[in-house]
Each structure stands twice: as C-alpha cells, then as structure tokens.
Amino acid sequence: MQLQKKSIEGHKPGQHLLITGGVHGDEFEPMAAIRRLMQEIDPQKLSGRVTLVPCVNEPAFRRGHRCGDDGQDLARTCPGNETGTVTEQIAFALSTLIRSADMYIDLHTGGTRLAVLPLSGYCMHANPQILEQQRRMSRAFGLPIIWGTDPNLEGRSLSIARDANVPAIYTEYMGGARLEPAGVDAYVHGCLNVMAEFGLLPGPATAPTKPPLVVEDNRPDSGHMQLNHPTPCEGFFEPAVQLGDWVKQGDVIGTVVDYLGEQKKVVHAQYGGLVIVLHTFARIDPGVSVAVIMEMSE
C-alpha cells in the first residue's frame, strides 16, 4: 500500500516533519489545509524536509465515512499489517512513514457526527525531552486548548510516534460534516508556526493572542474519547449542553429517545469540566459517546 504524498526538500539540511490528514475519511479541513501547505511552503526558505499526506485513508474518503469498507478505524489499527485488510495495510504504511520522521503533526476534526473544540494534544511521553518538545509544538500551533493525556493508548498514529521516540501532536477543529474555512486557515497557520518554531522556516513563530487553556491528565484512558459518556441505547440524541459549556457532576448532558419519544434515557455528567466534544448527528448507536468532558474545575 502506497500513500499519496508530497515531500518538499529544503535548500538547507534540517529536520524531517511529517504532516498527515484524512486518517478518517470524513475529516475535511485537514485535507484542504495540507493541499494549501503544498503550495505555500517555499523550498528556498525551508531547512530540512516536509512530507505532506492530505488523505491517508482514501478508501474511507471515497465512502464519505470515518472508516473504510472493512469497518476498521485506522486510528485504532496501527501498526497494521502489510498483507492484512485495506485499513491494516494503510496503518502499516502510515506507521512506517511516522518512524521515518523527526517530528509529526496529525490533523483531525470531529468528522461527520461530532464537533470538537479547537485543540492540540499529545501523549504524556515518559521521555521528558520528547514531552517538552511536544508541549512546544502544541504551544506554537496556537489553538486555544492544549490537552496532554494517557501515554499508553494503543493503535493510534501517536502510539507509533511514542514508541519510535518521535515528538508528535494531534489537533482537532470542529467537524459536523462541514468544511470550515476558519479551521483550514488555523491549520495552515499552525503548521507553518510549528515549522518556524523549530527552524524549518525563518522565525520567529507568531505568539498566540491569548494564552491557551492547558490541561495535562495522564490517568488511564484520559483522552480516549470513545469511552467518554457513552449512550445507554440506540435512538435520537437531544443534547442539553453546547460545545464549550462548563458542567458539574450530575448535570444532564442530554437525552436519548426512541422513535416515538416514549422511552427516554438521560445521560448525566460523570464529573465536572468543559464540554470539548459533542455528538451532533442526531441518530446514535448504543455505546457511542454523546460528549467528551475535559475533567477540571471551572
């Protein structure tokens, strides 16, 4: 399996930065941003090399879906299998590419069914030098929320980077099945800013206008969005909160009702914090997360 990519070689030696989008086929801002980066990065100003992959998961993109035909989530399948299913083969190719890099940025959104507050995140790496570089990357990227989480989650692009000691961050920016121009702009600016921060482009990097909200939580499964406030049943989800709301433990996040509205299940906040992800697609399957709350006090 070959990933469609473009490598830009600088006029001076330097680090190798990998930037990927489209790990999920319904996340569109990363794809558009990386195509813009292909045009905007000037090799004459570049030190090192940048590898750009706008759509890692082409089979999922052709379906307009998070996953490809085999139903496997690429972000849970790494390091994959060179001779496995299509998603396993893509995961193998992606993992190989990540190991070749000196730094890695993986761009995401909430896709078709979720909306996510703009944030950058990283695993709380055991190596303090790598952890600090990831913090620098997130600060330079410039999104309003920075989230450090459990370093032991497996199957992900960042899992491969962690094991290869490649400093890596991921980003999220809204979603909801739209192509948000502000998200594309933020991603282009963020990637260029990281490049300036680490000397791939002339600096200095642009400082954010407002200090970010920084939360680091290395407890088991922190950052595992799919485990956060799962719905108890199939049905029609009616949220009682909005993205960016602060909630207290026990607050109603929303309700799941049947087709006639006669059966109703209420989902309560398991702890207090900031609503950073909300399920925006009304139909919901059992066990799917209705919301992610970044646990903290207001």
C-alpha positions as CSV (number, residue, x, y, z in Angstrom):
1,M,0.0,0.0,0.0
2,Q,1.4,3.4,-1.1
3,L,0.2,6.6,0.5
4,Q,-0.2,9.6,-1.9
5,K,2.2,12.2,-0.5
6,K,4.4,15.1,-1.4
7,S,7.8,15.7,0.0
8,I,9.3,19.2,-0.1
9,E,13.1,19.3,0.2
10,G,14.6,22.5,1.7
11,H,17.7,24.3,0.4
12,K,19.4,23.6,3.7
13,P,19.6,20.4,5.9
14,G,17.3,20.1,8.8
15,Q,14.7,18.1,10.5
16,H,12.0,15.9,8.7
17,L,8.5,17.0,9.6
18,L,5.5,14.7,8.7
19,I,2.0,16.2,8.5
20,T,-1.0,14.0,7.8
21,G,-4.7,14.5,7.3
22,G,-7.6,12.2,6.4
23,V,-6.8,9.4,8.8
24,H,-10.6,9.4,9.0
25,G,-12.3,9.8,5.6
26,D,-14.9,12.4,6.8
27,E,-12.5,15.0,8.2
28,F,-12.2,17.6,5.6
29,E,-10.3,20.7,7.0
30,P,-7.0,18.8,7.3
31,M,-7.2,17.7,3.7
32,A,-7.8,21.2,2.4
33,A,-5.1,22.7,4.8
34,I,-2.4,20.2,3.6
35,R,-3.1,20.9,0.0
36,R,-2.6,24.6,0.7
37,L,0.6,23.9,2.5
38,M,1.8,22.1,-0.6
39,Q,1.5,25.4,-2.4
40,E,2.6,27.8,0.4
41,I,5.8,26.1,1.6
42,D,8.7,27.7,-0.3
43,P,11.6,25.2,-0.7
44,Q,14.0,28.2,-0.9
45,K,13.1,29.2,2.6
46,L,12.9,25.7,4.0
47,S,15.6,23.9,6.1
48,G,15.0,20.2,6.2
49,R,12.2,18.3,4.7
50,V,8.4,18.3,5.0
51,T,6.3,15.3,4.0
52,L,2.6,16.1,3.4
53,V,-0.2,13.4,3.2
54,P,-3.5,15.1,2.7
55,C,-5.7,12.0,2.7
56,V,-4.2,8.9,4.5
57,N,-7.4,6.9,4.3
58,E,-8.5,7.2,0.7
59,P,-11.0,4.2,0.9
60,A,-12.8,5.9,3.8
61,F,-12.8,9.3,2.0
62,R,-14.4,7.7,-1.1
63,R,-17.2,6.4,1.2
64,G,-17.5,9.8,2.9
65,H,-17.1,7.9,6.2
66,R,-14.8,7.6,9.2
67,C,-13.8,4.1,8.2
68,G,-13.2,2.1,5.0
69,D,-15.1,-0.8,3.6
70,D,-13.6,-3.3,6.2
71,G,-15.2,-1.2,9.0
72,Q,-11.9,-0.8,10.9
73,D,-10.9,2.5,12.5
74,L,-7.5,3.4,11.1
75,A,-6.8,5.4,14.3
76,R,-7.1,2.1,16.3
77,T,-5.3,-0.2,13.9
78,C,-1.7,0.9,13.9
79,P,0.9,-0.6,13.4
80,G,-1.2,-2.6,11.0
81,N,-0.3,-5.5,8.7
82,E,1.4,-5.2,5.3
83,T,-0.8,-8.1,4.0
84,G,-4.0,-7.5,6.0
85,T,-7.2,-5.8,5.2
86,V,-7.1,-2.4,3.4
87,T,-7.2,-0.5,6.7
88,E,-4.4,-2.7,8.2
89,Q,-2.3,-2.1,5.1
90,I,-2.8,1.7,5.3
91,A,-1.9,1.5,9.0
92,F,1.3,-0.3,8.2
93,A,2.3,2.2,5.5
94,L,1.4,5.1,7.9
95,S,3.4,3.6,10.7
96,T,6.4,3.1,8.5
97,L,6.2,6.8,7.4
98,I,5.9,8.0,11.0
99,R,9.0,6.2,12.1
100,S,11.0,8.0,9.3
101,A,10.2,11.4,10.7
102,D,11.8,13.7,13.3
103,M,8.5,15.4,14.2
104,Y,4.9,14.6,13.4
105,I,1.6,16.5,13.2
106,D,-1.6,14.6,12.8
107,L,-4.6,16.8,11.8
108,H,-8.1,15.8,12.7
109,T,-11.7,17.1,13.1
110,G,-14.9,15.7,14.6
111,G,-15.9,14.3,11.2
112,T,-19.5,13.8,10.2
113,R,-21.0,13.1,13.6
114,L,-19.0,15.1,16.1
115,A,-18.0,18.6,16.8
116,V,-14.8,19.3,18.8
117,L,-13.5,22.5,20.3
118,P,-10.3,23.5,18.6
119,L,-7.4,21.9,20.5
120,S,-4.0,20.3,20.1
121,G,-2.9,17.3,22.2
122,Y,-0.1,14.9,22.9
123,C,0.6,11.8,25.0
124,M,2.4,12.4,28.3
125,H,5.6,10.8,27.0
126,A,7.9,9.1,29.5
127,N,10.9,10.9,28.0
128,P,11.0,14.4,29.4
129,Q,12.8,15.8,26.4
130,I,10.2,14.5,24.0
131,L,7.4,15.6,26.2
132,E,8.8,19.1,26.4
133,Q,9.1,19.2,22.6
134,Q,5.5,18.1,22.2
135,R,4.5,20.9,24.6
136,R,6.4,23.4,22.4
137,M,4.8,22.1,19.3
138,S,1.3,22.5,20.8
139,R,2.0,26.0,22.1
140,A,3.4,27.0,18.7
141,F,0.4,25.6,16.8
142,G,-1.7,28.2,18.6
143,L,-5.1,26.5,19.2
144,P,-6.9,27.7,22.3
145,I,-6.8,24.3,24.2
146,I,-3.8,22.0,24.8
147,W,-4.5,18.6,26.2
148,G,-1.9,16.1,27.4
149,T,-3.3,12.6,28.0
150,D,-2.6,9.0,28.8
151,P,0.6,7.8,27.1
152,N,-0.5,4.2,27.0
153,L,-3.3,4.2,24.5
154,E,-2.6,1.8,21.6
155,G,-3.4,1.5,17.9
156,R,-3.0,5.2,17.1
157,S,-0.7,7.2,15.0
158,L,0.6,8.8,18.2
159,S,1.2,5.3,19.6
160,I,3.7,4.6,16.8
161,A,5.4,8.0,17.3
162,R,5.6,7.4,21.0
163,D,7.3,4.0,20.5
164,A,9.7,5.5,17.9
165,N,10.5,8.5,20.1
166,V,9.2,10.9,17.5
167,P,7.7,14.0,19.1
168,A,4.1,14.2,17.9
169,I,0.9,16.2,18.4
170,Y,-2.6,15.8,17.1
171,T,-5.2,18.5,16.5
172,E,-8.9,18.8,16.4
173,Y,-11.1,21.6,14.9
174,M,-14.9,21.4,15.0
175,G,-16.4,19.0,12.4
176,G,-20.1,18.3,11.8
177,A,-19.7,17.3,8.2
178,R,-18.7,20.8,7.1
179,L,-15.6,22.4,5.6
180,E,-15.0,25.3,7.9
181,P,-12.7,27.9,6.3
182,A,-11.5,29.2,9.7
183,G,-10.4,25.7,10.5
184,V,-8.4,25.4,7.3
185,D,-6.8,28.8,8.0
186,A,-6.0,27.8,11.6
187,Y,-4.4,24.5,10.4
188,V,-2.3,26.2,7.8
189,H,-1.1,28.9,10.2
190,G,-0.5,26.3,13.0
191,C,1.7,24.1,10.8
192,L,3.7,27.0,9.5
193,N,4.1,28.3,13.0
194,V,5.5,24.9,14.2
195,M,7.9,24.9,11.3
196,A,9.1,28.4,12.3
197,E,9.4,27.4,16.0
198,F,11.8,24.6,15.1
199,G,13.8,26.3,12.5
200,L,12.4,24.7,9.3
201,L,11.2,28.1,8.2
202,P,12.6,31.5,9.1
203,G,11.2,32.6,12.5
204,P,10.2,33.7,14.9
205,A,6.9,31.9,15.3
206,T,3.8,34.0,15.9
207,A,2.7,34.1,19.5
208,P,-1.0,33.4,20.3
209,T,-3.1,36.5,21.1
210,K,-4.5,34.7,24.2
211,P,-2.7,32.1,26.4
212,P,-4.2,28.6,25.8
213,L,-6.0,26.5,28.4
214,V,-3.5,23.8,29.2
215,V,-4.7,20.5,30.9
216,E,-2.4,17.5,31.4
217,D,-4.0,14.3,32.7
218,N,-2.0,11.1,32.4
219,R,-4.6,8.9,34.2
220,P,-5.5,5.6,32.3
221,D,-7.8,6.3,29.3
222,S,-7.7,10.0,29.6
223,G,-8.0,11.2,26.0
224,H,-10.0,8.1,25.0
225,M,-12.9,10.0,23.6
226,Q,-14.9,6.9,22.6
227,L,-15.2,5.8,26.3
228,N,-16.5,9.2,27.5
229,H,-20.2,9.3,28.4
230,P,-21.5,6.5,26.1
231,T,-25.2,6.4,25.3
232,P,-27.1,3.6,27.0
233,C,-29.1,2.7,24.0
234,E,-29.8,3.4,20.3
235,G,-32.0,6.3,19.5
236,F,-32.3,10.0,18.8
237,F,-29.9,12.1,20.8
238,E,-31.1,15.5,22.1
239,P,-28.2,17.4,23.7
240,A,-28.9,19.6,26.8
241,V,-25.5,21.3,26.6
242,Q,-23.5,23.1,24.0
243,L,-19.9,22.8,22.9
244,G,-17.8,24.9,25.3
245,D,-20.2,24.7,28.2
246,W,-18.9,24.1,31.8
247,V,-20.8,21.3,33.5
248,K,-20.9,19.9,37.1
249,Q,-21.0,16.3,38.1
250,G,-24.6,15.1,37.7
251,D,-25.7,17.7,35.2
252,V,-27.8,16.5,32.3
253,I,-25.8,16.3,29.1
254,G,-28.7,15.1,27.0
255,T,-31.3,12.5,26.4
256,V,-31.7,9.6,24.0
257,V,-35.3,8.8,23.0
258,D,-36.9,6.2,20.8
259,Y,-38.7,6.9,17.6
260,L,-42.0,7.8,19.2
261,G,-40.4,9.7,22.1
262,E,-42.0,7.3,24.6
263,Q,-38.8,5.8,26.0
264,K,-36.2,8.3,27.3
265,K,-32.7,7.7,28.7
266,V,-31.0,10.6,30.4
267,V,-27.2,10.9,30.2
268,H,-25.6,12.7,33.2
269,A,-22.1,14.2,33.5
270,Q,-19.9,11.7,35.4
271,Y,-17.7,14.6,36.5
272,G,-17.3,18.4,36.2
273,G,-15.4,20.1,33.4
274,L,-15.5,21.6,30.0
275,V,-17.6,20.0,27.1
276,I,-15.0,19.7,24.4
277,V,-16.7,17.2,22.1
278,L,-20.4,16.9,21.3
279,H,-22.3,14.3,19.2
280,T,-24.1,16.5,16.7
281,F,-25.6,13.7,14.5
282,A,-29.0,13.1,16.0
283,R,-29.1,9.3,15.3
284,I,-26.8,7.4,17.7
285,D,-25.9,3.8,18.2
286,P,-25.7,2.1,21.6
287,G,-22.4,2.7,23.4
288,V,-21.3,5.7,21.3
289,S,-20.0,8.7,23.2
290,V,-22.5,11.6,23.3
291,A,-20.0,14.1,24.7
292,V,-16.4,14.4,26.0
293,I,-15.8,16.4,29.1
294,M,-12.3,17.6,29.9
295,E,-12.3,16.9,33.6
296,M,-11.4,20.1,35.6
297,S,-12.9,22.7,37.8
298,E,-14.2,25.9,36.4
